[in-house]
Amino acid sequence: MTVSVIVPAAGSGTRLGQSKPKAFVDLGGRTILEACVAGIVEAGVADTVVVVVPADLVDDARRLVPDTTVVAGGAHRSESVRAGIDAAGPDADILLVHDAARPLTPPAVFARVVDAVRAGHRAVVPGLPVADTLKQVDPSSGPERVVATVDRDLLRAIQTPQGFTRDALLRAHADDTGLATDDAGLAERCGIEVHVVPGDPLAMKITTPWDLRIARDIVAEAGSAGRVASERSEPAYRDHSSSAGRVASERSEPAYRDHSSAGDSSAGRVASERSEPAYRDHSSAGDSSAGRVASERSEPAYRDHSSADRLGDHPPEHRRHP
């Protein structure tokens, strides 16, 4: 079965706070887009890769990732994915949709998704158990009133690549009205059963300045995105995937603490990038960056989800690329 990976990379990256589209931001000496495509190639599952970028950046993208098919995207994510489907052509039996903003996704995640689709599942997504306690709230009140505590054991934080049979993805995108935050959501809405395979903490999405900082630190320490995937991906999942209670989260200190005791000096050092030292480094006397760290990790992330751009006001697939 022929596999084509579609990489939507037409997002403006407004929440990232950069002056250029997110996929063209530097990540340790190469762009996020280059790192993403390199990860796909390393996975060895794709026969073709289709990259979808803003129309005015098609030529730039072709120079950066010359071994891919580069096409112009639309104003909204769903339009870009449909452009990618068209560019992949009718010979692609399996279509993976992978966010350019997840450039550190390990090869094993791609393999798990493709294997599950080949096994007969029409729609497959990678996901991780949820670590934080989750509260359902009434957003109309201020402060927001807690309505219920959600059972996190039954929840998964979904990542990409998301894999589909060609007919399933075409059907999912035939009607892009209504609410959906990803391609799998569109598939669910039209009655296609979606299955979850294990994801990986390194498949984190770069959305905010804090995410970018974490990704750059990981790449800088490991030397390359390839080494990150090979040295610190599978064990990171295995140590924490036996139960929802054992999984810390894709970006927390416990997820790396287990590895630091196992002799992986590089993984152990990651704890210092993602937990207490992240604050210790910036909270000493006279360090004015402490306030900035706080704002990168919390306030903007909250504002992004509580503004007038909520799901209820604007269906995600009708919004511009984030």
ZIDADA-V555424 format. One record per residue. N is the residue number from 1. RES is the residue in one letter. OMEGA is omega in whole degrees, 0 to 359 (NA if undefined). D_CENTER is the distance of its C-alpha to the mean C-alpha in Angstrom with 2 decimals. Layout:
n->N res->RES omega->OMEGA d_center->D_CENTER
n->N res->RES omega->OMEGA d_center->D_CENTER
This chain:
n->1 res->M omega->182 d_center->25.32
n->2 res->T omega->182 d_center->23.69
n->3 res->V omega->175 d_center->19.90
n->4 res->S omega->179 d_center->18.20
n->5 res->V omega->177 d_center->14.57
n->6 res->I omega->182 d_center->13.77
n->7 res->V omega->175 d_center->11.43
n->8 res->P omega->183 d_center->11.43
n->9 res->A omega->182 d_center->11.97
n->10 res->A omega->181 d_center->14.51
n->11 res->G omega->182 d_center->12.94
n->12 res->S omega->180 d_center->15.47
n->13 res->G omega->182 d_center->13.40
n->14 res->T omega->183 d_center->16.07
n->15 res->R omega->179 d_center->14.43
n->16 res->L omega->178 d_center->13.81
n->17 res->G omega->180 d_center->17.60
n->18 res->Q omega->182 d_center->18.06
n->19 res->S omega->181 d_center->20.77
n->20 res->K omega->177 d_center->18.85
n->21 res->P omega->187 d_center->15.87
n->22 res->K omega->185 d_center->12.58
n->23 res->A omega->183 d_center->12.37
n->24 res->F omega->177 d_center->15.90
n->25 res->V omega->182 d_center->15.61
n->26 res->D omega->176 d_center->16.92
n->27 res->L omega->178 d_center->15.11
n->28 res->G omega->175 d_center->18.08
n->29 res->G omega->173 d_center->20.36
n->30 res->R omega->184 d_center->18.23
n->31 res->T omega->176 d_center->15.79
n->32 res->I omega->179 d_center->12.01
n->33 res->L omega->180 d_center->12.82
n->34 res->E omega->179 d_center->15.33
n->35 res->A omega->180 d_center->13.27
n->36 res->C omega->181 d_center->10.67
n->37 res->V omega->178 d_center->13.78
n->38 res->A omega->178 d_center->15.54
n->39 res->G omega->178 d_center->13.09
n->40 res->I omega->179 d_center->13.61
n->41 res->V omega->180 d_center->17.30
n->42 res->E omega->181 d_center->17.48
n->43 res->A omega->175 d_center->16.22
n->44 res->G omega->182 d_center->19.28
n->45 res->V omega->188 d_center->18.42
n->46 res->A omega->171 d_center->18.39
n->47 res->D omega->177 d_center->21.70
n->48 res->T omega->177 d_center->20.38
n->49 res->V omega->179 d_center->17.37
n->50 res->V omega->180 d_center->17.31
n->51 res->V omega->182 d_center->15.72
n->52 res->V omega->186 d_center->16.04
n->53 res->V omega->174 d_center->16.88
n->54 res->P omega->185 d_center->19.28
n->55 res->A omega->183 d_center->22.81
n->56 res->D omega->180 d_center->24.20
n->57 res->L omega->181 d_center->21.78
n->58 res->V omega->181 d_center->22.29
n->59 res->D omega->178 d_center->24.88
n->60 res->D omega->181 d_center->22.89
n->61 res->A omega->179 d_center->19.96
n->62 res->R omega->176 d_center->22.59
n->63 res->R omega->182 d_center->23.99
n->64 res->L omega->183 d_center->20.78
n->65 res->V omega->188 d_center->19.72
n->66 res->P omega->182 d_center->23.16
n->67 res->D omega->178 d_center->22.61
n->68 res->T omega->171 d_center->20.27
n->69 res->T omega->182 d_center->21.28
n->70 res->V omega->179 d_center->20.34
n->71 res->V omega->179 d_center->21.02
n->72 res->A omega->178 d_center->21.02
n->73 res->G omega->180 d_center->18.73
n->74 res->G omega->181 d_center->19.92
n->75 res->A omega->182 d_center->19.85
n->76 res->H omega->185 d_center->17.37
n->77 res->R omega->182 d_center->14.19
n->78 res->S omega->177 d_center->16.26
n->79 res->E omega->180 d_center->18.84
n->80 res->S omega->179 d_center->16.60
n->81 res->V omega->179 d_center->15.45
n->82 res->R omega->176 d_center->19.16
n->83 res->A omega->178 d_center->20.14
n->84 res->G omega->178 d_center->17.94
n->85 res->I omega->180 d_center->19.63
n->86 res->D omega->182 d_center->22.97
n->87 res->A omega->180 d_center->22.39
n->88 res->A omega->177 d_center->21.41
n->89 res->G omega->185 d_center->24.87
n->90 res->P omega->183 d_center->26.63
n->91 res->D omega->180 d_center->26.69
n->92 res->A omega->181 d_center->23.05
n->93 res->D omega->179 d_center->23.37
n->94 res->I omega->180 d_center->19.75
n->95 res->L omega->174 d_center->16.92
n->96 res->L omega->174 d_center->13.28
n->97 res->V omega->186 d_center->10.83
n->98 res->H omega->180 d_center->7.83
n->99 res->D omega->174 d_center->5.78
n->100 res->A omega->183 d_center->7.80
n->101 res->A omega->175 d_center->5.81
n->102 res->R omega->189 d_center->4.24
n->103 res->P omega->182 d_center->8.03
n->104 res->L omega->181 d_center->9.04
n->105 res->T omega->183 d_center->8.09
n->106 res->P omega->179 d_center->11.70
n->107 res->P omega->183 d_center->14.06
n->108 res->A omega->179 d_center->15.01
n->109 res->V omega->176 d_center->11.89
n->110 res->F omega->183 d_center->12.73
n->111 res->A omega->181 d_center->16.29
n->112 res->R omega->181 d_center->15.97
n->113 res->V omega->181 d_center->14.45
n->114 res->V omega->180 d_center->17.12
n->115 res->D omega->181 d_center->19.81
n->116 res->A omega->177 d_center->19.33
n->117 res->V omega->178 d_center->19.62
n->118 res->R omega->180 d_center->22.60
n->119 res->A omega->175 d_center->24.08
n->120 res->G omega->178 d_center->24.46
n->121 res->H omega->186 d_center->21.53
n->122 res->R omega->181 d_center->20.75
n->123 res->A omega->185 d_center->17.20
n->124 res->V omega->179 d_center->14.90
n->125 res->V omega->173 d_center->11.44
n->126 res->P omega->179 d_center->10.16
n->127 res->G omega->179 d_center->10.34
n->128 res->L omega->173 d_center->11.78
n->129 res->P omega->183 d_center->14.94
n->130 res->V omega->183 d_center->15.04
n->131 res->A omega->186 d_center->17.12
n->132 res->D omega->169 d_center->18.17
n->133 res->T omega->184 d_center->21.05
n->134 res->L omega->179 d_center->20.10
n->135 res->K omega->170 d_center->22.70
n->136 res->Q omega->185 d_center->23.29
n->137 res->V omega->171 d_center->25.08
n->138 res->D omega->185 d_center->27.39
n->139 res->P omega->182 d_center->25.90
n->140 res->S omega->180 d_center->29.30
n->141 res->S omega->178 d_center->30.90
n->142 res->G omega->354 d_center->30.68
n->143 res->P omega->182 d_center->29.84
n->144 res->E omega->181 d_center->27.74
n->145 res->R omega->178 d_center->29.59
n->146 res->V omega->179 d_center->28.02
n->147 res->V omega->182 d_center->28.67
n->148 res->A omega->172 d_center->27.43
n->149 res->T omega->186 d_center->25.52
n->150 res->V omega->177 d_center->23.00
n->151 res->D omega->185 d_center->23.23
n->152 res->R omega->180 d_center->19.97
n->153 res->D omega->182 d_center->21.17
n->154 res->L omega->184 d_center->20.42
n->155 res->L omega->175 d_center->16.87
n->156 res->R omega->174 d_center->13.50
n->157 res->A omega->189 d_center->10.10
n->158 res->I omega->182 d_center->8.22
n->159 res->Q omega->171 d_center->5.13
n->160 res->T omega->14 d_center->5.67
n->161 res->P omega->173 d_center->8.18
n->162 res->Q omega->187 d_center->10.31
n->163 res->G omega->183 d_center->13.91
n->164 res->F omega->164 d_center->17.07
n->165 res->T omega->184 d_center->20.66
n->166 res->R omega->183 d_center->21.66
n->167 res->D omega->180 d_center->23.83
n->168 res->A omega->181 d_center->21.26
n->169 res->L omega->177 d_center->18.74
n->170 res->L omega->179 d_center->21.78
n->171 res->R omega->181 d_center->23.07
n->172 res->A omega->183 d_center->19.89
n->173 res->H omega->178 d_center->19.93
n->174 res->A omega->178 d_center->23.71
n->175 res->D omega->184 d_center->23.66
n->176 res->D omega->176 d_center->20.93
n->177 res->T omega->179 d_center->22.88
n->178 res->G omega->186 d_center->22.04
n->179 res->L omega->172 d_center->19.05
n->180 res->A omega->180 d_center->15.64
n->181 res->T omega->177 d_center->12.14
n->182 res->D omega->182 d_center->10.72
n->183 res->D omega->178 d_center->12.75
n->184 res->A omega->177 d_center->13.59
n->185 res->G omega->176 d_center->15.07
n->186 res->L omega->179 d_center->17.26
n->187 res->A omega->179 d_center->18.32
n->188 res->E omega->185 d_center->19.28
n->189 res->R omega->180 d_center->21.26
n->190 res->C omega->170 d_center->23.39
n->191 res->G omega->179 d_center->24.18
n->192 res->I omega->180 d_center->22.03
n->193 res->E omega->181 d_center->21.33
n->194 res->V omega->179 d_center->17.75
n->195 res->H omega->182 d_center->17.43
n->196 res->V omega->172 d_center->14.95
n->197 res->V omega->181 d_center->14.88
n->198 res->P omega->175 d_center->13.89
n->199 res->G omega->181 d_center->10.36
n->200 res->D omega->178 d_center->10.20
n->201 res->P omega->182 d_center->9.82
n->202 res->L omega->177 d_center->8.96
n->203 res->A omega->178 d_center->5.60
n->204 res->M omega->180 d_center->4.88
n->205 res->K omega->178 d_center->3.38
n->206 res->I omega->183 d_center->6.84
n->207 res->T omega->184 d_center->8.62
n->208 res->T omega->176 d_center->11.96
n->209 res->P omega->179 d_center->14.60
n->210 res->W omega->177 d_center->14.25
n->211 res->D omega->181 d_center->10.64
n->212 res->L omega->180 d_center->12.10
n->213 res->R omega->179 d_center->15.09
n->214 res->I omega->181 d_center->13.54
n->215 res->A omega->179 d_center->11.77
n->216 res->R omega->179 d_center->15.16
n->217 res->D omega->180 d_center->17.10
n->218 res->I omega->181 d_center->15.48
n->219 res->V omega->181 d_center->16.08
n->220 res->A omega->183 d_center->19.51
n->221 res->E omega->183 d_center->20.57
n->222 res->A omega->179 d_center->19.67
n->223 res->G omega->178 d_center->20.98
n->224 res->S omega->178 d_center->18.31
n->225 res->A omega->180 d_center->14.81
n->226 res->G omega->179 d_center->16.84
n->227 res->R omega->178 d_center->18.70
n->228 res->V omega->183 d_center->15.76
n->229 res->A omega->186 d_center->14.59
n->230 res->S omega->186 d_center->18.22
n->231 res->E omega->193 d_center->19.50
n->232 res->R omega->183 d_center->17.07
n->233 res->S omega->183 d_center->14.71
n->234 res->E omega->180 d_center->16.99
n->235 res->P omega->181 d_center->19.27
n->236 res->A omega->180 d_center->16.62
n->237 res->Y omega->185 d_center->15.82
n->238 res->R omega->184 d_center->19.48
n->239 res->D omega->188 d_center->20.94
n->240 res->H omega->186 d_center->19.05
n->241 res->S omega->182 d_center->18.52
n->242 res->S omega->176 d_center->22.16
n->243 res->S omega->181 d_center->22.00
n->244 res->A omega->182 d_center->19.95
n->245 res->G omega->183 d_center->22.30
n->246 res->R omega->182 d_center->21.63
n->247 res->V omega->182 d_center->17.90
n->248 res->A omega->174 d_center->17.54
n->249 res->S omega->185 d_center->13.90
n->250 res->E omega->183 d_center->10.90
n->251 res->R omega->184 d_center->12.51
n->252 res->S omega->181 d_center->16.15
n->253 res->E omega->184 d_center->19.32
n->254 res->P omega->182 d_center->20.46
n->255 res->A omega->181 d_center->17.61
n->256 res->Y omega->182 d_center->19.15
n->257 res->R omega->180 d_center->22.70
n->258 res->D omega->183 d_center->23.44
n->259 res->H omega->182 d_center->22.73
n->260 res->S omega->179 d_center->24.89
n->261 res->S omega->182 d_center->27.82
n->262 res->A omega->175 d_center->27.36
n->263 res->G omega->178 d_center->28.23
n->264 res->D omega->186 d_center->24.93
n->265 res->S omega->181 d_center->25.78
n->266 res->S omega->180 d_center->22.61
n->267 res->A omega->180 d_center->20.43
n->268 res->G omega->181 d_center->23.02
n->269 res->R omega->181 d_center->22.81
n->270 res->V omega->178 d_center->19.13
n->271 res->A omega->182 d_center->20.44
n->272 res->S omega->180 d_center->22.27
n->273 res->E omega->194 d_center->19.25
n->274 res->R omega->183 d_center->17.43
n->275 res->S omega->186 d_center->20.33
n->276 res->E omega->182 d_center->23.99
n->277 res->P omega->179 d_center->24.73
n->278 res->A omega->177 d_center->22.04
n->279 res->Y omega->181 d_center->24.47
n->280 res->R omega->183 d_center->27.58
n->281 res->D omega->188 d_center->27.03
n->282 res->H omega->183 d_center->26.93
n->283 res->S omega->179 d_center->29.37
n->284 res->S omega->183 d_center->32.54
n->285 res->A omega->174 d_center->35.55
n->286 res->G omega->180 d_center->35.31
n->287 res->D omega->185 d_center->31.59
n->288 res->S omega->182 d_center->30.59
n->289 res->S omega->182 d_center->26.89
n->290 res->A omega->179 d_center->26.70
n->291 res->G omega->181 d_center->26.46
n->292 res->R omega->178 d_center->23.68
n->293 res->V omega->180 d_center->21.61
n->294 res->A omega->183 d_center->22.24
n->295 res->S omega->180 d_center->21.25
n->296 res->E omega->185 d_center->17.94
n->297 res->R omega->190 d_center->16.99
n->298 res->S omega->191 d_center->18.52
n->299 res->E omega->181 d_center->20.48
n->300 res->P omega->180 d_center->18.27
n->301 res->A omega->178 d_center->15.39
n->302 res->Y omega->181 d_center->18.15
n->303 res->R omega->182 d_center->19.64
n->304 res->D omega->185 d_center->16.59
n->305 res->H omega->183 d_center->16.77
n->306 res->S omega->180 d_center->20.52
n->307 res->S omega->179 d_center->21.76
n->308 res->A omega->182 d_center->23.33
n->309 res->D omega->179 d_center->20.02
n->310 res->R omega->180 d_center->19.49
n->311 res->L omega->183 d_center->18.62
n->312 res->G omega->182 d_center->22.29
n->313 res->D omega->182 d_center->23.31
n->314 res->H omega->177 d_center->21.00
n->315 res->P omega->187 d_center->19.15
n->316 res->P omega->183 d_center->15.53
n->317 res->E omega->176 d_center->16.14
n->318 res->H omega->176 d_center->19.22
n->319 res->R omega->174 d_center->17.78
n->320 res->R omega->179 d_center->17.09
n->321 res->H omega->178 d_center->13.72
n->322 res->P omega->NA d_center->12.16
